[in-house]
């Protein structure tokens, strides 16, 4: 069924062009200098955002993206470029410190991610886990106080959106039953790197659901909405590091099914605009669609896994930020 759902989306569904008005809003986009993040930025600038912050690893590439976005949208003095290396917790914390000076922050689009077939350590963890999971959630949690403050001042609902993938269905994470899942995933002798990207996307979805449970206050109305989404399979450049038969398979799949980045980016913008109804939810084709989640995610076993994995993640984050639990509110 997952394959049929994927093919239906790729061939027969075209996400709607965004029309949401972002007037007055400040939005952070990680990895906004290319691919889906770049096209999402173009939509958001076009839709009247007051301030769009592109958080990028390469500042030079960021400024190139800024010039192109300004030319294509006709809007000046909206886009700002900040350095952010998602493979480094130090870089994440420096970026958050800079964002503390913002007088307003309405949304964070956690789009930056990586794909690799090679086992490499970054911040003492396998690099895909570091970038796609550990530091993605570190950044989201550290920005919570700024988002909450802004929501209270402007009487609005803030949003964190995580760009996951429908390919999370490719793995059921049997490692979750181990005493420490992250430790097993960090073992180079046990790491199945051909599955690692899918694992990272499954982890994003499970951990987003766990985090969302912790962001709902007593009155049941979240001040900060957290959701995740799949943009579908897009020709975004993410898989440029693939090689061998894997690269050929991705190339063939892209030729047959891939959405253009602009079309995929529509789903990112849609997730930012869904509001409280999307809290803790998963979006497919730009709409809330929990049925698109894998059977494992929706199972009792998946619920147990997400809570166990959340505690493991928090323990990792506490090593650099002992106050991380307090920031969840």
C-alpha positions as CSV (number, residue, x, y, z in Angstrom):
1,X,0.0,0.0,0.0
2,X,2.9,2.4,0.7
3,X,4.1,2.0,-2.9
4,X,0.6,2.6,-4.3
5,X,0.2,5.7,-2.1
6,X,3.6,7.0,-3.3
7,X,2.8,6.4,-6.9
8,X,-0.6,8.0,-6.6
9,X,1.0,11.2,-5.1
10,X,3.8,11.4,-7.6
11,X,1.7,10.9,-10.7
12,X,-1.8,12.1,-9.9
13,X,-1.6,14.7,-7.1
14,X,-0.2,18.2,-7.6
15,X,0.1,20.2,-4.3
16,X,-1.7,23.5,-4.5
17,X,0.2,26.7,-5.1
18,X,0.5,28.5,-1.7
19,X,-1.7,31.5,-1.1
20,X,-1.3,32.0,2.7
21,X,-0.5,35.6,3.6
22,X,2.7,35.8,5.7
23,X,2.5,39.6,6.1
24,X,4.5,40.9,9.1
25,X,6.0,37.5,9.8
26,X,9.6,36.4,10.4
27,X,10.5,32.9,9.2
28,X,13.7,30.9,9.5
29,X,14.5,28.3,6.8
30,X,17.5,26.0,7.3
31,X,19.2,24.9,4.2
32,X,17.4,27.7,2.3
33,X,20.0,28.3,-0.4
34,X,19.1,25.4,-2.7
35,X,16.5,22.8,-3.5
36,X,13.2,22.7,-1.5
37,X,14.3,25.2,1.0
38,X,15.2,27.7,-1.7
39,X,11.9,27.3,-3.5
40,X,10.0,27.5,-0.2
41,X,11.8,30.7,0.5
42,X,10.7,32.1,-2.9
43,X,7.1,31.3,-2.1
44,X,7.3,32.8,1.4
45,X,8.9,36.0,0.2
46,X,6.3,36.2,-2.6
47,X,3.6,35.8,0.1
48,X,4.6,39.0,1.9
49,X,6.8,37.8,4.7
50,X,8.5,40.7,6.4
51,X,11.7,38.8,7.2
52,X,13.1,35.5,5.8
53,X,16.2,34.2,7.4
54,X,18.2,31.7,5.4
55,X,20.3,29.6,7.8
56,X,23.0,28.1,5.6
57,X,26.3,26.2,5.8
58,X,27.9,28.4,3.1
59,X,27.4,32.1,3.5
60,X,28.6,32.7,-0.1
61,X,26.0,30.3,-1.4
62,X,23.4,32.0,0.8
63,X,24.1,35.4,-0.7
64,X,23.9,33.9,-4.2
65,X,20.5,32.5,-3.3
66,X,19.5,35.9,-1.8
67,X,20.3,37.7,-5.0
68,X,18.3,35.2,-7.1
69,X,15.3,35.4,-4.8
70,X,15.3,39.2,-4.8
71,X,15.4,39.2,-8.6
72,X,12.6,36.6,-9.0
73,X,10.3,38.1,-6.4
74,X,11.0,41.8,-6.9
75,X,11.3,42.2,-3.1
76,X,14.3,43.7,-1.5
77,X,15.5,43.9,2.2
78,X,13.5,40.9,3.2
79,X,16.1,38.1,3.1
80,X,18.9,37.7,5.6
81,X,21.8,35.2,5.6
82,X,23.2,33.6,8.7
83,X,25.7,30.8,9.0
84,X,24.5,27.5,10.4
85,X,26.4,24.2,10.2
86,X,23.9,21.5,11.2
87,X,26.7,19.0,11.8
88,X,28.0,21.1,14.7
89,X,26.2,21.7,18.0
90,X,28.4,24.7,18.6
91,X,27.2,26.2,15.4
92,X,23.6,25.6,16.3
93,X,24.0,27.3,19.7
94,X,25.8,30.3,18.1
95,X,23.0,30.7,15.6
96,X,20.3,30.5,18.3
97,X,22.2,33.1,20.3
98,X,22.1,35.4,17.3
99,X,18.3,34.8,16.9
100,X,17.8,35.9,20.5
101,X,18.0,39.5,19.2
102,X,14.9,39.0,17.0
103,X,11.9,41.1,18.0
104,X,9.6,38.6,16.3
105,X,9.8,34.9,15.1
106,X,6.8,33.2,13.7
107,X,8.0,30.0,12.2
108,X,11.0,27.7,11.7
109,X,11.2,25.5,8.7
110,X,13.7,22.7,9.6
111,X,14.5,21.7,6.1
112,X,18.3,21.1,6.1
113,X,19.3,17.5,5.8
114,X,21.8,15.2,4.3
115,X,22.1,11.8,2.5
116,X,25.3,9.8,2.6
117,X,26.3,6.2,2.0
118,X,29.5,6.6,4.1
119,X,29.8,6.2,7.8
120,X,31.4,9.4,9.1
121,X,31.3,10.8,12.7
122,X,30.2,14.4,13.3
123,X,29.7,15.6,16.9
124,X,30.5,12.1,18.1
125,X,27.5,10.6,16.2
126,X,27.1,9.2,12.7
127,X,26.7,12.2,10.5
128,X,23.2,11.5,9.2
129,X,21.9,11.2,12.8
130,X,23.8,14.3,13.8
131,X,22.4,16.5,11.0
132,X,18.9,15.1,10.3
133,X,18.0,14.2,13.8
134,X,20.1,15.3,16.8
135,X,20.9,18.8,15.8
136,X,17.6,19.4,14.0
137,X,15.8,18.8,17.3
138,X,18.4,20.7,19.3
139,X,17.8,23.7,17.1
140,X,14.0,23.4,17.3
141,X,14.0,23.1,21.1
142,X,16.5,26.0,21.6
143,X,14.3,28.3,19.5
144,X,11.2,27.5,21.5
145,X,11.6,30.4,24.0
146,X,11.9,32.9,21.2
147,X,8.9,31.5,19.4
148,X,6.8,31.5,22.6
149,X,7.8,35.1,23.4
150,X,6.8,36.2,19.9
151,X,3.5,34.4,20.0
152,X,2.6,36.0,23.3
153,X,3.5,39.5,22.1
154,X,1.8,39.3,18.8
155,X,-1.1,37.1,19.9
156,X,-0.3,34.5,17.3
157,X,0.5,30.8,17.0
158,X,4.1,30.0,16.1
159,X,5.1,26.9,14.1
160,X,8.0,24.5,13.8
161,X,7.9,22.3,10.7
162,X,10.2,19.3,10.1
163,X,10.8,18.2,6.6
164,X,10.6,14.4,6.8
165,X,9.9,11.9,4.0
166,X,7.4,9.3,2.9
167,X,10.4,7.0,2.6
168,X,10.2,6.5,6.4
169,X,8.0,3.5,5.5
170,X,11.2,1.7,4.3
171,X,12.3,0.9,7.8
172,X,10.7,-0.3,11.1
173,X,13.8,0.4,13.2
174,X,14.3,-3.0,14.9
175,X,17.1,-1.3,16.8
176,X,14.6,0.5,19.0
177,X,14.3,-2.6,21.1
178,X,18.0,-2.4,22.1
179,X,18.9,-1.0,25.4
180,X,20.3,2.2,23.7
181,X,19.2,2.7,20.1
182,X,21.5,5.6,19.3
183,X,24.5,3.7,20.5
184,X,23.7,0.8,18.2
185,X,23.1,3.2,15.2
186,X,26.5,4.8,16.0
187,X,28.3,1.5,15.8
188,X,30.2,1.4,12.4
189,X,30.2,-2.4,12.5
190,X,26.4,-2.6,12.7
191,X,25.4,0.5,10.6
192,X,23.5,-0.3,7.5
193,X,24.2,2.9,5.6
194,X,21.9,2.0,2.7
195,X,19.0,2.3,5.1
196,X,20.4,5.2,7.2
197,X,18.5,8.1,5.4
198,X,15.2,6.2,5.8
199,X,16.0,5.6,9.5
200,X,16.7,9.3,10.0
201,X,13.4,10.2,8.5
202,X,11.5,7.7,10.6
203,X,13.3,9.1,13.7
204,X,12.2,12.6,12.7
205,X,8.6,11.6,12.6
206,X,8.6,9.6,15.8
207,X,10.5,12.3,17.7
208,X,8.3,15.0,16.3
209,X,5.2,13.2,17.6
210,X,6.9,12.8,21.0
211,X,7.9,16.4,21.2
212,X,4.5,17.6,20.2
213,X,3.0,15.8,23.2
214,X,5.2,17.9,25.4
215,X,4.3,21.2,23.9
216,X,0.6,21.2,24.7
217,X,-0.3,23.3,27.8
218,X,-3.0,22.6,30.3
219,X,-5.7,24.3,28.2
220,X,-4.9,22.0,25.2
221,X,-4.0,24.9,22.8
222,X,-0.4,24.9,21.7
223,X,1.4,28.2,21.5
224,X,4.0,26.6,19.3
225,X,2.6,24.1,16.7
226,X,5.0,21.3,15.7
227,X,4.3,19.2,12.6
228,X,6.2,17.1,10.1
229,X,5.7,16.4,6.4
230,X,6.7,14.6,3.3
231,X,7.3,16.7,0.1
232,X,7.2,13.6,-2.0
233,X,10.1,12.6,-4.2
234,X,11.7,15.7,-5.7
235,X,14.7,16.5,-7.8
236,X,16.2,18.6,-5.1
237,X,19.9,17.7,-5.3
238,X,19.7,16.0,-1.9
239,X,20.9,12.7,-3.3
240,X,23.9,14.1,-5.2
241,X,26.3,12.3,-2.8
242,X,24.9,8.9,-3.8
243,X,27.1,6.6,-5.9
244,X,27.2,3.2,-7.6
245,X,24.0,1.3,-8.2
246,X,22.3,3.4,-5.6
247,X,22.9,6.5,-7.5
248,X,21.7,4.9,-10.7
249,X,18.5,3.7,-9.0
250,X,17.8,7.2,-7.7
251,X,18.5,8.7,-11.1
252,X,16.0,6.2,-12.7
253,X,13.4,6.9,-10.1
254,X,13.8,10.7,-10.5
255,X,13.4,10.4,-14.3
256,X,10.2,8.5,-13.8
257,X,8.5,10.1,-10.9
258,X,10.3,13.2,-9.3
259,X,8.5,16.4,-8.7
260,X,10.2,19.7,-9.6
261,X,11.6,21.4,-6.4
262,X,9.1,24.3,-6.7
263,X,6.2,21.8,-6.6
264,X,7.6,19.9,-3.7
265,X,8.3,23.2,-1.8
266,X,4.6,23.9,-1.9
267,X,4.1,21.2,0.7
268,X,6.6,22.9,3.0
269,X,4.8,26.2,2.9
270,X,1.5,24.5,3.4
271,X,2.7,22.9,6.6
272,X,3.8,26.3,8.0
273,X,0.3,27.7,7.4
274,X,-1.9,24.9,8.8
275,X,-2.1,26.2,12.3
276,X,-3.1,24.4,15.5
277,X,-5.0,21.7,13.8
278,X,-1.7,20.3,12.5
279,X,0.0,20.0,15.9
280,X,1.7,16.7,16.2
281,X,0.4,15.7,12.7
282,X,2.0,14.5,9.5
283,X,1.2,16.2,6.2
284,X,1.2,14.5,2.8
285,X,0.7,16.4,-0.5
286,X,0.3,19.6,1.6
287,X,-2.6,18.2,3.7
288,X,-2.9,16.6,7.1
289,X,-2.9,12.8,6.4
290,X,-2.1,10.5,9.2
291,X,-3.0,7.5,7.0
292,X,0.2,8.2,5.0
293,X,2.3,7.2,8.1
294,X,3.7,3.8,8.1
295,X,1.8,1.1,10.1
296,X,4.8,0.9,12.5
297,X,4.5,4.6,13.4
298,X,0.8,4.2,14.0
299,X,1.1,1.0,16.0
300,X,1.4,0.6,19.8
301,X,4.9,-0.6,19.2
302,X,5.6,2.7,17.4
303,X,4.2,4.7,20.3
304,X,6.5,2.8,22.7
305,X,9.5,3.4,20.4
306,X,8.9,7.1,20.1
307,X,8.8,7.6,23.9
308,X,12.0,5.5,24.4
309,X,13.8,7.3,21.6
310,X,12.7,10.7,22.9
311,X,14.4,10.0,26.3
312,X,17.5,8.8,24.5
313,X,17.6,12.0,22.4
314,X,17.1,14.2,25.5
315,X,19.9,12.5,27.3
316,X,22.2,13.2,24.3
317,X,21.2,16.9,24.2
318,X,21.6,17.3,27.9
319,X,25.3,16.7,27.5
320,X,25.6,20.1,25.8
321,X,22.5,21.8,27.2
322,X,21.7,20.6,30.7
323,X,18.6,22.8,30.7
324,X,17.1,21.3,27.6
325,X,14.0,19.8,29.4
326,X,13.2,23.1,30.9
327,X,13.0,24.8,27.5
328,X,10.2,22.5,26.5
329,X,7.9,24.3,29.0
